[in-house]
């Protein structure tokens, strides 16, 4: 039958003068684990100690959300004893509270972070990554939050699983961290226009933020593109659905020539207006094979995750729009609006918490939740203090850039790439899933390319090749429990305080004992997730979507009481926004895709008819 369909489509293509693209027929491999849907939430600029310095012990002052750890919470490699009271840096670490949520932005440069680590002494953060701009003190880099501010993150760690041994693949900032997430490699960078030079590229490797050559919304006289491939290429070859959903990606306007502009904004909780879009926070735009230069929308919500004019790159609103209609791609990368990303100065932990809680609450109520995993992690540390040095896995010996051990980052092996000193700074890493271990801290050495390696392994994609660190990356499998049935139910948090609203998570399945007590209860939770739904048409769109899910949770606790809880949760998402403006070219393209769909249906019908009449060999 496949042959008859392909033959019919090929004939139709010939009749149309070759205008019809006939995609190859893929046999999609079943996932290697029970995880059929992976959602990667990639926030900005946080070191591990900045959020988890004193976990699980919070100060709990009056007037702030309280946090009390569960009994037997495991130990974490964080700050205690002399590291808090006699730190080798110029000032001791100190607690920031909710009134200090908005901070200055530190220095997270490739060289500056190596200088701060100082060969493992971890004693030069104030001098190297602290900033002294007006209104900012370099001592800020030693500040940390506890469970009274980043309450949701601590609750996620309590109820699911986190790592205390996860690092940036390299030292450095935003773009390096994003490239390593999807390719494990920052080399192969090419400056444009031809012949241009930039300090953002050293020996062909990205060492600082720069705009993409293939992005209408990028700025700067010199831009960059990447050679080689990324995980998007591997997913496409395997026929696995995927998408990168970014806040502010939808154009605020489109010129008569079809060039997009990205000027939409949101407002932080303190009233400061911030731009939504960042041109160095979408790594796929740097590869010609996976770019969506003009920020075109998909041809339909049903096509989200599939190949069309959007090329898998979407506005963040389309994740909620697509999933509300039942379409959750196998792999989704979520990038928040800048004001909710956690980045110093233009974001903060409170706005970030709202984003994280709304999104996790929403995903936990999707019908696909039982086979889903959410990863929350970060692109870089922003230079915030962390006491743990990473092992040197990718040495570099460029005296103009490297400073981990004076003027180098170890000895560069033959055939290796310079200016990729790593692993870099330690960052938070949390897995939320029905299969995630509960209140567990994983100590396995992992890095940003461990996410890449999990995707490659789970969907049998193969490896990136070149200088990619995917072949070296530690596994995150120890964070899951695939030997037992998944926990049912959900953890619903308050999107302002981060505190628990309801917890119907089943405990891990334990060996049964004779005569357990049985208690049946019913809990109803309503979760409102404010999202702006972008219409695919050119008119204004107002959408209200309500999804109701009912689950039965069996919880077995250590006192052998079995609790069965039926949870009915209603999610309502309401939003109104103008669709991204489209030039006449975009409109014609959309019509062409619609016509193509009709022709494909006709072709398939012809092929099936021919196939049925063909005698067997």
Residue pairs with C-beta under 8 A, 6 or more apart in sequence:
1 608
1 611
2 25
3 611
4 607
4 608
4 610
4 611
4 614
5 25
5 603
5 604
5 607
5 608
5 611
6 22
6 25
6 607
7 607
7 610
8 603
8 604
8 606
8 607
8 608
8 610
9 20
9 22
9 600
9 603
9 604
9 607
10 22
11 603
11 606
12 20
12 599
12 602
12 603
12 606
13 19
13 20
13 21
13 22
16 599
20 596
20 599
20 600
20 603
23 307
26 237
26 238
26 239
27 239
28 238
28 239
28 240
29 238
29 459
29 460
31 330
31 458
31 459
32 457
32 458
32 459
32 460
33 435
33 458
33 477
33 480
33 482
34 371
34 435
34 482
34 486
35 371
35 372
35 373
35 433
35 435
35 458
35 480
36 330
36 368
36 371
36 372
37 328
37 329
37 330
37 331
37 332
37 368
37 371
37 372
37 373
38 330
38 331
38 332
38 372
38 373
38 375
38 454
38 455
38 458
39 332
39 334
39 363
39 372
39 373
39 374
39 375
40 181
40 331
40 332
40 333
40 334
40 374
40 375
40 377
40 451
41 334
41 336
41 356
41 359
41 374
41 375
41 376
41 377
42 178
42 181
42 333
42 334
42 335
42 377
42 378
42 379
43 336
43 341
43 342
43 352
43 356
43 376
43 377
43 378
43 379
44 174
44 281
44 341
44 342
44 343
44 347
44 378
44 379
44 380
44 382
45 105
45 108
45 174
45 341
45 342
45 343
45 344
45 378
45 379
45 380
45 381
45 382
45 384
46 342
46 378
46 381
46 382
46 384
46 427
46 428
47 381
47 382
47 383
47 384
47 385
47 386
47 425
47 426
47 427
48 78
48 164
48 166
48 386
48 388
48 426
48 427
48 428
49 78
49 79
49 93
49 144
49 384
49 385
49 386
49 387
49 388
49 426
50 143
50 144
50 145
50 381
50 382
50 384
50 385
50 386
51 144
51 145
51 150
51 153
51 349
51 428
52 76
52 78
52 153
52 154
52 157
52 162
52 164
52 428
53 78
53 79
53 93
53 144
53 146
54 78
54 79
54 80
54 95
54 144
54 146
55 76
55 78
55 146
55 147
55 154
55 157
56 67
56 69
56 70
56 73
56 76
56 147
56 154
56 157
56 158
57 69
57 146
58 66
58 67
58 68
58 146
58 147
58 148
58 154
59 95
59 146
59 148
60 66
60 67
60 68
60 148
61 97
61 148
64 97
64 98
64 148
64 149
65 147
65 148
65 151
65 497
65 498
65 499
66 148
66 499
67 146
67 147
67 148
67 151
67 154
67 155
69 158
70 158
70 439
72 439
73 158
73 439
74 439
74 440
74 441
75 441
76 164
76 441
77 164
77 165
77 388
77 443
78 164
78 387
79 93
79 144
79 387
83 93
83 387
84 92
84 93
85 92
86 92
87 93
87 142
88 121
88 122
88 123
89 122
89 123
89 124
89 125
89 126
89 142
89 385
90 126
90 127
90 139
91 126
91 139
91 142
92 142
93 142
93 143
93 144
93 385
94 142
94 143
94 144
95 143
95 144
95 145
95 146
96 103
96 143
96 144
96 145
96 149
97 145
97 148
97 149
98 148
98 149
98 350
100 143
101 149
101 269
101 348
101 349
101 350
102 268
102 270
102 272
102 345
102 348
103 140
103 143
103 344
103 345
103 348
104 131
104 133
104 135
104 136
104 137
104 140
104 344
104 345
105 131
105 343
105 344
105 345
105 346
105 382
106 129
106 130
106 131
106 140
106 141
106 344
106 382
106 383
106 384
107 128
107 129
107 130
107 131
107 383
108 129
108 172
108 173
108 174
108 380
108 381
108 382
108 383
109 129
109 172
109 173
109 208
109 383
110 170
110 171
110 172
110 173
110 176
110 207
110 208
110 401
110 419
110 421
111 171
111 207
111 401
111 402
111 403
112 128
112 129
112 383
113 128
113 129
113 171
113 172
113 381
113 383
113 424
113 425
114 171
114 402
114 403
114 404
114 409
114 421
115 124
115 127
115 128
115 129
115 403
116 122
116 124
116 125
116 127
116 128
116 129
116 141
116 383
116 385
117 124
117 171
117 389
117 404
117 425
118 124
118 128
119 404
119 405
119 406
120 389
122 385
122 386
122 387
122 388
122 389
125 141
125 142
125 383
125 385
126 138
126 139
126 141
126 142
127 138
128 383
129 141
129 383
129 384
130 137
130 138
130 139
130 140
130 141
130 383
131 138
131 140
132 138
141 383
141 384
141 385
142 385
143 384
143 385
144 384
144 385
145 349
146 154
147 154
149 349
149 350
150 349
150 353
150 498
151 353
151 493
151 497
151 498
151 499
152 353
152 356
152 357
152 493
152 498
153 353
153 356
153 376
153 428
153 430
153 498
154 498
155 491
155 493
155 498
155 499
155 500
156 162
156 360
156 376
156 430
156 432
156 491
157 430
157 439
157 441
158 439
159 438
159 439
159 491
159 503
159 505
160 430
160 431
160 432
160 433
160 436
160 437
160 438
160 491
161 430
161 431
161 436
161 437
161 438
161 439
161 440
161 441
161 442
161 479
161 480
162 428
162 429
162 430
162 431
162 440
162 441
162 442
163 429
163 430
163 441
163 442
163 443
163 444
163 446
163 476
163 479
164 426
164 441
164 442
164 443
165 388
165 426
165 442
165 443
165 444
165 445
165 446
166 377
166 426
166 427
166 428
166 429
166 446
166 447
166 450
167 390
167 422
167 423
167 424
167 425
167 426
167 427
167 445
167 446
167 447
167 448
168 176
168 177
168 180
168 379
168 380
168 381
168 422
168 423
168 424
168 425
168 427
168 447
168 448
169 176
169 177
169 180
169 184
169 394
169 420
169 422
169 423
169 424
169 447
169 448
169 449
169 469
170 176
170 180
170 186
170 394
170 420
170 421
170 422
170 423
170 424
171 404
171 409
171 421
171 422
171 424
171 425
172 206
172 207
172 208
172 380
172 424
173 208
173 209
173 379
173 380
174 209
174 278
174 280
174 281
174 379
174 380
175 186
175 206
175 208
175 209
175 210
175 280
175 283
176 186
176 206
176 207
176 380
177 378
177 379
177 380
177 448
178 280
178 281
178 282
178 283
178 379
179 185
179 186
179 206
179 226
179 283
179 286
180 186
180 447
180 448
180 449
180 452
180 469
181 283
181 333
181 379
181 448
181 449
181 451
181 452
182 230
182 231
182 232
182 283
182 284
182 333
182 452
183 226
183 228
183 229
183 230
183 231
183 283
183 452
183 464
183 468
184 448
184 449
184 452
184 453
184 464
184 468
184 469
184 470
184 473
185 228
185 417
185 420
185 464
185 466
185 467
185 468
185 469
186 205
186 206
186 207
186 419
186 420
187 203
187 204
187 205
187 206
187 228
187 417
187 419
187 420
187 466
187 467
188 204
188 226
188 227
188 228
188 466
189 201
189 204
189 205
189 206
189 224
189 225
189 226
189 227
190 213
190 224
190 225
190 226
190 227
191 197
191 198
191 201
191 222
191 223
191 224
192 213
192 222
192 223
192 224
192 225
193 222
196 221
196 222
197 222
198 210
198 222
198 224
199 207
199 208
200 206
200 207
200 208
200 209
200 210
200 222
200 224
201 207
201 210
201 224
202 398
202 400
202 401
202 418
202 419
203 398
203 417
203 418
203 419
204 417
205 417
205 418
205 419
205 420
206 224
206 226
207 401
207 419
209 280
210 220
210 222
210 223
210 224
210 280
211 218
211 219
211 220
211 223
211 224
211 279
211 280
212 218
212 223
212 224
212 225
212 279
212 280
212 282
212 285
212 286
212 291
213 223
213 224
213 225
213 286
214 225
214 285
214 286
214 287
214 288
214 291
214 293
215 223
215 279
215 282
215 285
215 291
215 293
216 251
216 259
216 260
216 261
216 262
216 293
216 294
216 295
217 251
217 260
217 261
217 262
217 277
217 279
217 295
218 279
218 285
219 279
224 286
225 286
225 287
225 288
226 286
226 287
228 287
228 464
228 465
228 466
229 287
229 289
229 464
229 465
230 283
230 284
230 287
230 290
230 464
231 331
231 452
231 455
231 456
231 461
231 464
232 242
232 244
232 284
232 287
232 289
232 290
232 312
233 287
233 289
233 290
234 456
234 461
234 462
234 464
235 241
235 242
235 330
235 331
235 455
235 459
235 461
236 307
236 312
237 461
238 459
238 460
238 461
240 330
240 331
240 459
240 461
241 305
241 306
241 329
241 330
241 331
242 305
242 312
242 329
242 330
242 331
242 332
242 333
243 304
243 305
243 312
243 313
243 314
243 318
243 319
243 329
243 331
243 332
243 333
244 282
244 284
244 312
244 313
244 314
244 332
244 333
244 335
245 314
245 315
245 316
245 318
245 319
245 332
245 333
245 334
245 335
246 277
246 281
246 282
246 313
246 314
246 315
246 316
246 335
247 276
247 277
247 315
247 316
247 335
247 336
247 337
247 338
247 340
248 262
248 264
248 275
248 276
248 277
248 278
248 315
248 316
248 337
248 338
249 262
249 277
249 282
249 295
249 313
249 314
249 315
249 316
250 264
250 295
250 297
250 315
250 317
250 534
250 579
250 580
251 260
251 261
251 262
251 294
251 295
251 580
251 581
252 261
252 262
252 263
252 264
252 580
252 581
253 260
253 261
253 263
253 581
254 260
254 261
254 294
254 580
254 581
254 582
254 583
254 586
255 261
255 583
256 583
257 583
258 294
258 583
258 585
258 586
259 294
260 294
260 295
260 580
262 275
262 276
262 277
262 279
262 295
263 275
264 275
264 276
264 277
265 273
265 274
265 275
265 276
266 273
266 274
266 276
266 337
266 338
266 339
266 340
267 273
267 274
267 339
268 274
268 339
268 346
268 347
268 348
268 351
269 348
269 350
269 351
272 346
274 337
274 338
274 339
274 346
274 347
275 338
275 346
276 337
276 338
276 339
277 338
278 338
279 285
281 335
281 341
281 379
282 313
282 335
284 290
284 291
284 292
284 312
284 313
285 291
285 292
285 293
285 313
290 311
290 312
290 313
291 311
291 313
292 309
292 310
292 311
292 312
292 313
294 586
295 313
295 315
295 580
296 309
296 310
296 582
296 586
296 589
297 309
297 310
297 314
297 315
297 318
297 534
297 536
297 579
297 580
297 582
298 304
298 306
298 308
298 309
298 310
298 314
298 318
298 536
299 308
299 309
299 310
299 536
299 590
299 593
299 594
300 536
301 318
301 321
301 322
301 325
301 327
301 536
302 322
302 325
302 327
303 310
304 310
304 314
304 318
304 319
304 321
304 322
304 327
304 329
305 312
305 322
305 327
305 328
305 329
305 330
305 332
308 593
309 589
309 590
309 593
315 534
315 580
316 334
316 335
316 336
316 337
317 531
317 532
317 533
317 534
317 575
317 577
318 534
319 332
319 334
320 362
320 529
320 531
320 533
320 573
321 531
321 533
321 534
321 543
322 328
322 329
323 362
323 363
323 366
324 545
324 547
324 573
325 545
326 367
328 366
328 368
328 372
330 459
331 455
331 459
334 359
335 341
336 352
336 355
337 355
338 346
338 347
339 346
339 347
339 351
340 347
340 351
340 352
340 354
340 355
341 347
341 352
341 355
342 348
342 349
342 352
342 378
343 382
344 382
353 495
353 496
353 498
354 495
354 496
356 376
357 493
357 494
357 495
357 498
358 495
358 529
358 530
359 529
360 374
360 432
360 491
360 493
361 490
361 492
361 493
361 495
361 527
361 529
361 571
362 527
362 529
362 571
362 573
363 369
363 372
363 374
364 432
364 490
364 491
364 492
365 490
365 527
365 547
365 549
365 569
365 571
366 372
366 547
366 549
367 549
369 434
369 490
369 549
370 434
370 486
370 488
372 433
372 434
373 431
373 432
373 433
373 435
373 436
373 480
374 431
374 432
374 433
375 429
375 430
375 431
375 432
375 451
376 428
376 429
376 430
376 432
377 427
377 428
377 429
377 430
377 448
377 451
378 427
378 428
379 448
380 424
380 425
380 427
381 424
381 425
381 426
381 427
386 425
386 426
388 426
390 422
390 423
390 424
390 425
390 426
390 447
391 423
391 445
392 404
392 409
392 410
392 421
392 422
392 423
393 422
393 423
393 447
393 469
393 472
394 416
394 417
394 420
394 421
394 422
394 423
394 469
395 408
395 409
395 410
395 411
395 412
395 413
395 416
395 421
396 402
396 408
396 409
396 410
396 412
396 417
396 418
396 419
396 420
396 421
397 408
397 409
397 410
397 411
397 412
397 418
398 408
398 418
398 419
399 407
399 408
401 418
401 419
401 421
402 408
402 409
402 419
402 421
403 409
404 410
404 421
409 421
410 421
412 418
416 467
417 467
420 467
422 447
422 469
423 447
429 446
429 476
431 476
431 479
431 480
433 480
433 486
434 486
434 487
434 488
435 480
435 481
435 482
435 486
435 487
436 479
436 480
436 481
437 479
437 480
437 481
437 508
438 487
438 505
438 507
438 508
440 479
442 476
442 478
442 479
444 474
444 475
444 476
444 478
444 479
445 474
446 473
446 474
446 475
446 476
447 469
447 473
447 474
449 468
449 469
449 470
449 472
449 473
450 473
450 474
450 475
450 476
451 476
452 464
452 468
452 470
452 473
453 470
453 473
453 475
454 475
454 476
454 477
455 461
456 462
456 463
456 464
456 470
463 470
463 471
464 470
481 508
484 508
484 509
485 509
487 505
487 506
487 507
487 508
487 553
488 504
488 505
488 506
488 551
488 552
488 553
488 554
489 503
489 504
489 505
489 506
489 551
489 553
489 555
489 565
489 567
490 502
490 504
490 505
490 525
490 551
490 567
490 569
491 500
491 502
491 503
491 504
491 505
492 500
492 501
492 502
492 503
492 525
492 527
492 569
493 499
493 500
493 501
494 500
494 501
501 525
502 523
502 525
502 567
504 523
504 551
504 553
504 565
504 567
505 553
505 555
506 553
506 554
506 555
506 556
507 555
507 556
507 557
508 556
509 556
510 556
512 556
513 560
516 556
516 560
516 561
516 562
517 560
517 561
517 562
518 561
518 562
518 563
518 564
519 561
519 562
519 563
519 564
520 563
520 564
520 565
520 566
521 563
521 564
521 565
521 566
522 565
522 566
522 567
522 568
523 565
523 566
523 567
524 567
524 568
524 569
525 567
525 568
525 569
526 569
526 570
526 571
526 572
527 569
527 570
527 571
528 571
528 572
528 573
529 571
529 572
529 573
530 573
530 574
530 575
531 573
531 574
531 575
532 575
532 576
532 577
533 541
533 542
533 543
533 545
533 573
533 575
533 576
533 577
534 541
534 577
534 579
534 580
535 541
535 543
535 579
536 579
536 590
537 579
538 579
538 581
538 582
538 587
539 579
540 576
540 577
540 578
540 579
541 576
541 577
541 579
542 574
542 575
542 576
543 573
543 574
543 575
543 576
544 572
544 573
544 574
545 571
545 572
545 573
545 574
546 570
546 571
546 572
547 570
547 571
548 568
548 569
548 570
548 571
549 568
549 569
550 566
550 567
550 568
551 566
551 567
552 564
552 565
552 566
553 563
553 564
553 565
553 566
553 567
554 562
554 563
554 564
555 562
555 563
555 564
555 565
556 562
557 563
582 590
